């Protein structure tokens, strides 16, 4: 849930200037907790953005974690600064292929030869020049030059200055050139070749283009499950609203809400969510059971269990049992006399996230086709274990936030070919209609194996 909450800052209006400064001050009166803080530190928003992107592009850190740490390290940041850093970092990750294409048109040095700080400084400046209209062009160029000087790379200042001046002078021509690229081109769609290849193979040209465009049109809004149990699209910082704090509403994407609604459960049902964190689906199912039965919410990552606990407590759900457990390890408690005893098992499997690129733009950096193969093997290992817990006539619901056939349709067929289940329902949500990309398949265990 925290990841979704961090996305809220994207909806705030941005009136930032790159030269604005933010800082942590330890001057004046201090309580005991502040005595150990370092002297006042000031950094421009652009410096913070550069450091943030270094962690994501070159140290492999996920953007939502990098932002969380940045906001924790600089508690003096206001909503405007947070919005600027969030929107800028996400935008640069979304469009880095286009930004690199523009750099290649004007740089006498090949991209691979550029120092990381120079490449990132150019990406930041070009993104602001082409995709943000609140910052004066001269301020963008000046800040880029300053960032190079502060890294003690004065010898590269003329190069950075020259490249950006040329781009400023031909900005409209560049926009036309980007718009004229072939629609299915990786640069045009802002999709790295590996992702583009998967989508073209699975969906063809037109649907791939539509998905890529939807990924780029995220408006910062998000879904909640409201008081009536229905999906409602909102924006702003709902974490500060009383209806969220009281548990009347909870953050959950529109497509994710379909999981609980798809299961046909009677009161008193026993349900396992084997890959549960952060717990949105498990909590939804527990609420649908109206306090009866039991929802076993498990996850292999122990540090993520706290998110499930936080949601359970806020929503006041007592019919949940939260436990650290690797879903690949068989739990004999859910099998009696050789048969499963659970009414339903939810396997919302670890996946590539190819359906949520619009919300998690750094998936573009992390995805590989090799990883996709490994993920399918992991998904099948989990499915092979947890399907045994489902009693005869019970339900198995498999879901992912991916759109690849390898993680979805191929695993659907794997279940049908290897285990005694019948497909009851299959649903796929395409990005932007009206949610993230998502897949679910509901199966029922046959009465006779």
DOFI-310552 format. One record per residue (C-alpha): x, y, z. Coordinates in Angstrom, 3 decimals. Layout:
DOFI-310552
     east    north       up
        X        Y        Z
...
***
This chain:
DOFI-310552
     east    north       up
    0.000    0.000    0.000
    2.844    2.402    0.723
    3.970    2.292   -2.884
    0.555    3.451   -4.028
    0.539    6.159   -1.379
    3.830    7.569   -2.607
    2.357    7.927   -6.081
   -0.111   10.480   -4.736
    2.450   13.256   -4.868
    2.341   13.080   -8.662
   -1.148   14.594   -8.613
   -0.083   17.735   -6.788
    0.449   20.868   -8.853
    4.098   21.587   -9.593
    5.238   25.192   -9.612
    8.878   24.401   -8.955
   11.952   26.199  -10.235
   15.046   24.059  -10.500
   17.057   26.640   -8.627
   14.879   26.476   -5.525
   16.643   25.133   -2.452
   15.490   22.867    0.311
   17.356   22.071    3.460
   17.563   20.586    6.888
   18.245   23.107    9.603
   19.488   22.424   13.085
   19.727   26.090   14.026
   17.610   27.741   16.702
   15.903   25.785   19.441
   16.361   22.048   19.290
   14.849   19.258   21.278
   16.986   16.362   22.442
   16.199   14.281   19.366
   17.766   16.885   17.070
   21.057   17.380   18.886
   22.841   14.763   16.839
   21.837   16.191   13.471
   24.574   17.588   11.251
   24.824   21.339   10.572
   22.474   22.876    8.042
   22.641   21.177    4.646
   21.222   22.791    1.522
   20.804   21.181   -1.852
   18.825   22.279   -4.867
   15.961   20.162   -6.034
   18.026   19.383   -9.121
   20.916   18.091   -7.012
   18.536   15.841   -5.096
   17.018   14.643   -8.356
   20.462   13.852   -9.766
   21.427   11.841   -6.675
   18.094   10.017   -6.780
   18.545    9.018  -10.420
   22.105    7.850   -9.792
   20.745    5.355   -7.281
   18.088    4.099   -9.680
   20.044    4.005  -12.954
   23.439    2.934  -11.648
   22.886    1.266   -8.271
   19.761   -0.705   -9.188
   17.549    0.796   -6.488
   13.790    0.816   -7.077
   12.365    4.296   -7.561
    9.685    4.014   -4.855
   12.310    2.937   -2.302
   14.755    5.627   -3.407
   12.060    8.298   -3.075
   10.995    6.990    0.316
   14.577    7.197    1.582
   15.090   10.655    0.101
   11.968   12.024    1.779
   13.052   10.434    5.056
   16.562   11.913    4.810
   15.177   15.375    4.008
   12.119   15.870    6.237
   12.154   19.573    5.397
   10.862   18.871    1.909
    7.386   20.258    1.347
    4.608   18.833   -0.786
    5.650   20.967   -3.758
    9.234   19.714   -3.652
    8.122   16.102   -3.213
    5.744   16.449   -6.151
    8.513   17.884   -8.324
   10.979   15.126   -7.443
    8.401   12.374   -7.888
    7.032   13.601  -11.200
   10.478   14.431  -12.612
   12.072   11.119  -11.638
    9.124    9.119  -12.955
    9.035   11.128  -16.164
   12.741   10.646  -16.841
   12.431    6.908  -16.218
    9.417    6.761  -18.513
   11.138    8.601  -21.353
   14.839    7.863  -20.953
   14.929    6.170  -24.371
   13.624    9.331  -26.015
   15.983   11.504  -23.989
   18.964    9.354  -25.006
   17.845    9.523  -28.630
   17.877   13.321  -28.485
   21.285   13.339  -26.802
   22.664   11.092  -29.544
   21.517   13.610  -32.160
   23.503   16.462  -30.636
   26.398   14.879  -28.755
   29.761   14.347  -30.396
   30.433   11.693  -27.742
   28.631    8.350  -27.832
   26.260    7.672  -24.942
   28.362    4.797  -23.609
   31.377    7.095  -23.379
   29.610    9.816  -21.373
   30.255    9.981  -17.640
   27.150    8.899  -15.699
   26.701   12.300  -14.058
   26.908   14.016  -17.447
   24.398   11.647  -19.039
   21.957   12.065  -16.146
   22.371   15.847  -16.112
   21.557   15.946  -19.812
   18.563   13.656  -19.328
   17.191   15.894  -16.567
   17.657   19.067  -18.595
   16.217   17.651  -21.819
   13.199   16.207  -20.009
   12.514   19.624  -18.495
   12.969   21.348  -21.859
   10.689   18.995  -23.800
    8.116   17.806  -21.278
    7.830   20.462  -18.555
    6.678   24.009  -19.289
    7.006   25.700  -15.907
   10.779   26.133  -15.879
   12.563   28.857  -17.922
   14.979   27.474  -20.521
   17.926   29.540  -19.254
   17.386   28.196  -15.719
   17.413   24.625  -17.002
   20.730   25.107  -18.820
   22.305   27.035  -15.931
   21.361   24.347  -13.402
   22.758   21.606  -15.624
   26.058   23.461  -15.878
   26.129   24.050  -12.110
   25.632   20.346  -11.417
   28.664   19.519  -13.572
   30.774   22.140  -11.798
   29.752   20.865   -8.370
   30.992   17.424   -9.354
   34.345   19.045  -10.197
   34.026   18.313  -13.905
   34.692   21.855  -15.121
   36.341   20.524  -18.252
   32.994   19.133  -19.407
   31.044   22.345  -18.836
   31.555   23.648  -22.426
   30.341   20.316  -23.827
   27.165   20.215  -21.685
   26.461   23.880  -22.334
   26.901   23.488  -26.095
   24.660   20.426  -26.355
   21.851   22.044  -24.376
   22.071   25.357  -26.226
   21.652   23.517  -29.524
   18.650   21.645  -28.178
   17.059   24.850  -26.864
   17.420   26.386  -30.323
   15.823   23.414  -32.067
   13.303   22.324  -29.443
   10.256   22.420  -31.712
   12.057   20.528  -34.475
   13.037   17.853  -31.953
    9.438   17.430  -30.836
    8.378   16.995  -34.465
   11.150   14.459  -35.029
   10.048   12.413  -32.009
    6.446   12.532  -33.182
    7.451   11.317  -36.664
    9.222    8.156  -35.450
    7.540    4.861  -36.475
    4.724    4.143  -34.033
    6.021    0.685  -33.127
    9.577    1.914  -32.564
   11.074    1.343  -29.087
   11.998    5.024  -28.778
    8.568    6.206  -29.861
    6.801    3.889  -27.401
    9.351    4.378  -24.610
    9.612    0.606  -24.243
   13.033   -1.115  -24.134
   13.514   -3.746  -26.881
   13.015   -6.756  -24.584
    9.638   -5.495  -23.325
    8.590   -4.378  -26.787
    9.421   -7.791  -28.220
    7.258   -9.547  -25.612
    4.295   -7.236  -26.223
    4.509   -7.411  -30.025
    4.673  -11.203  -29.907
    1.736  -11.504  -27.505
   -0.502   -8.653  -28.676
    0.552   -7.399  -32.083
    1.261   -3.857  -33.236
   -1.962   -1.968  -32.510
   -2.579   -3.308  -29.000
    1.077   -2.798  -28.083
    0.892    0.832  -29.162
   -2.295    1.333  -27.133
   -0.672   -0.183  -24.013
    2.469    1.907  -24.375
    0.418    5.081  -24.724
   -1.618    4.171  -21.635
    1.589    3.702  -19.626
    2.606    7.268  -20.497
   -0.736    8.810  -19.605
   -0.750    8.208  -15.873
   -2.392   11.230  -14.252
   -1.423   10.509  -10.664
   -4.882    9.345   -9.658
   -5.474    6.028   -7.921
   -8.279    3.779   -6.754
   -9.730    3.164   -3.342
  -12.289    0.652   -2.141
  -14.908    2.931   -0.609
  -17.508    2.590    2.127
  -19.884    0.679   -0.141
  -17.145   -1.715   -1.205
  -16.901   -0.281   -4.724
  -13.905    1.101   -6.590
  -13.585    4.876   -6.585
  -10.920    6.895   -8.398
   -9.447    9.705   -6.306
   -6.373   11.927   -6.105
   -4.594   13.850   -3.399
   -3.281   12.639   -0.067
   -6.020   10.339    1.157
   -3.736    9.105    3.953
   -4.613   12.305    5.787
   -8.363   11.814    5.448
  -10.388   10.534    8.380
  -12.189    7.949    6.278
   -8.833    6.314    5.472
   -7.514    6.465    9.044
  -10.779    5.030   10.368
  -10.651    2.104    7.941
  -13.772    3.135    6.027
  -11.782    3.121    2.790
   -8.557    1.506    1.660
   -6.205    1.953   -1.280
   -6.584   -0.815   -3.844
   -6.411   -0.687   -7.620
   -9.610   -1.285   -9.571
   -8.337   -4.520  -11.107
   -6.988   -5.792   -7.784
  -10.467   -5.447   -6.276
  -11.754   -7.950   -8.842
   -9.890  -10.750   -7.058
  -12.013  -10.756   -3.917
  -15.197  -10.173   -5.902
  -14.446  -13.130   -8.206
  -14.198  -15.664   -5.383
  -17.530  -17.238   -4.461
  -17.166  -17.644   -0.715
  -19.629  -18.548    1.991
  -19.311  -17.182    5.506
  -16.924  -19.302    7.537
  -14.673  -20.055    4.557
  -10.970  -20.835    5.016
   -8.785  -18.934    2.539
   -5.037  -18.768    1.934
   -3.365  -15.777    0.271
    0.072  -17.310   -0.238
    1.923  -14.242   -1.607
    0.033  -11.604    0.306
    2.103   -8.463    0.993
    1.108   -5.678    1.200
   -2.182   -7.355    2.005
   -4.796   -5.478    0.020
   -6.405   -8.581   -1.469
   -6.256  -10.596    1.769
   -7.892   -7.753    3.707
  -10.569   -7.402    1.035
  -11.391  -11.113    1.261
  -11.439  -10.966    5.069
  -13.890   -8.062    4.957
  -16.127   -9.905    2.483
  -16.310  -12.789    4.963
  -17.769  -10.311    7.501
  -15.628  -11.439   10.387
  -16.224  -15.148    9.854
  -13.852  -17.874    8.692
  -10.140  -17.286    8.411
   -7.802  -15.671    5.896
   -4.221  -16.902    6.131
   -2.055  -14.074    4.794
    1.511  -15.162    4.086
    4.581  -13.841    2.369
    8.144  -15.056    1.839
    9.565  -11.588    2.551
    9.429  -11.178    6.292
   10.035   -7.414    6.252
    6.866   -6.901    4.193
    4.565   -8.561    6.706
    4.305   -5.290    8.613
    2.317   -3.799    5.723
   -0.257   -6.561    6.060
   -0.401   -6.030    9.828
   -0.849   -2.265    9.404
   -3.762   -2.769    7.019
   -5.343   -5.456    9.177
   -5.259   -3.240   12.268
   -6.497   -0.127   10.475
   -9.411   -2.061    9.003
  -10.164   -3.877   12.270
  -10.073   -7.359   10.722
   -9.859  -10.108   13.321
  -10.410  -13.081   10.997
   -6.840  -13.007    9.669
   -3.695  -14.943   10.534
   -0.471  -13.360    9.266
    2.631  -15.493    8.928
    6.083  -15.545    7.328
    6.075  -18.479    4.908
    7.705  -19.380    1.606
    4.847  -20.512   -0.622
    7.056  -23.153   -2.244
    7.257  -25.041    1.064
    4.399  -27.474    1.632
    2.320  -26.865    4.775
    0.898  -30.180    5.945
   -1.626  -28.351    8.158
   -3.682  -27.593    5.067
   -3.819  -31.249    4.003
   -5.730  -33.958    5.840
   -5.929  -37.580    4.753
   -4.217  -36.655    1.503
   -6.713  -33.942    0.549
   -6.747  -30.185    0.833
   -9.005  -28.540    3.396
   -9.149  -24.910    2.202
  -12.171  -23.405    0.490
   -9.991  -21.126   -1.602
   -6.358  -20.384   -2.340
   -5.252  -17.091   -3.842
   -1.926  -17.191   -5.652
   -1.157  -13.595   -6.596
    2.246  -14.635   -7.821
    5.538  -12.729   -7.969
    5.708  -11.421  -11.522
    7.448   -9.081  -13.945
    4.981   -6.246  -13.349
    4.515   -5.641  -17.073
    0.981   -4.440  -16.399
    1.976   -1.666  -13.995
    4.758    0.047  -15.950
    2.721    3.259  -15.827
    2.949    3.249  -12.028
    6.409    1.703  -11.706
    8.446    3.141  -14.586
   11.730    1.581  -13.448
   10.415   -1.801  -14.613
   11.780   -0.587  -17.939
   15.285   -0.803  -16.452
   14.960   -4.110  -14.592
   13.115   -6.314  -17.079
   14.894   -9.037  -19.059
   13.552  -11.962  -21.058
   15.803  -14.255  -19.022
   14.122  -13.053  -15.824
   10.739  -13.786  -17.398
   11.715  -17.425  -17.826
   12.871  -17.600  -14.203
    9.637  -16.015  -12.999
    7.518  -18.560  -14.843
    9.481  -21.367  -13.172
    8.929  -19.745   -9.760
    5.223  -19.237  -10.416
    4.795  -22.885  -11.372
    6.730  -24.079   -8.341
    4.388  -22.080   -6.098
    1.281  -23.238   -7.959
    2.355  -26.883   -7.755
    2.578  -26.566   -3.972
   -0.459  -24.484   -3.058
   -2.954  -26.170   -5.386
   -2.803  -29.199   -3.101
   -4.437  -27.188   -0.285
   -7.704  -26.711   -2.204
  -10.470  -29.082   -1.166
  -12.684  -30.812   -3.716
  -15.090  -28.254   -5.108
  -12.869  -25.469   -3.738
  -11.364  -22.573   -5.680
   -7.894  -21.636   -6.856
   -7.438  -18.069   -8.071
   -4.226  -17.249   -9.933
   -3.397  -13.618  -10.660
   -0.537  -11.353  -11.709
    0.002   -7.679  -12.454
    1.727   -8.735  -15.667
    0.470   -8.855  -19.241
    2.837  -11.457  -20.666
    1.325  -14.678  -22.002
    4.216  -16.602  -20.456
    3.148  -15.567  -16.943
   -0.592  -15.739  -17.571
   -2.119  -17.855  -20.340
    0.749  -20.359  -20.342
    0.347  -20.848  -16.582
   -3.408  -21.181  -17.008
   -2.771  -24.072  -19.387
   -0.149  -25.505  -17.026
   -2.738  -25.704  -14.234
   -5.370  -27.304  -16.469
   -2.931  -29.859  -17.882
   -1.321  -30.916  -14.602
   -3.925  -30.590  -11.850
   -7.607  -31.564  -11.437
   -9.133  -28.144  -11.976
  -11.727  -26.619  -14.285
  -11.447  -23.015  -15.491
  -14.427  -21.039  -14.175
  -13.482  -17.505  -15.088
  -10.664  -15.652  -16.837
  -10.307  -11.880  -16.942
   -7.657   -9.511  -18.199
   -7.537   -5.782  -17.488
   -5.651   -3.717  -20.019
   -3.804   -0.614  -18.769
   -5.933    2.515  -18.703
   -9.277    0.692  -19.054
   -9.706    1.928  -16.341
   -6.941    0.386  -14.260
   -3.449   -1.040  -14.335
   -2.796   -4.126  -16.431
   -3.881   -7.245  -14.522
   -4.757  -10.889  -15.130
   -6.787  -13.385  -13.137
   -7.952  -16.935  -13.697
  -10.381  -18.697  -11.344
  -10.383  -22.482  -11.175
  -12.535  -25.014   -9.307
  -11.147  -28.315   -8.089
  -12.983  -31.268   -9.588
  -15.121  -33.343   -7.257
  -13.257  -36.423   -8.395
   -9.519  -36.308   -9.168
***
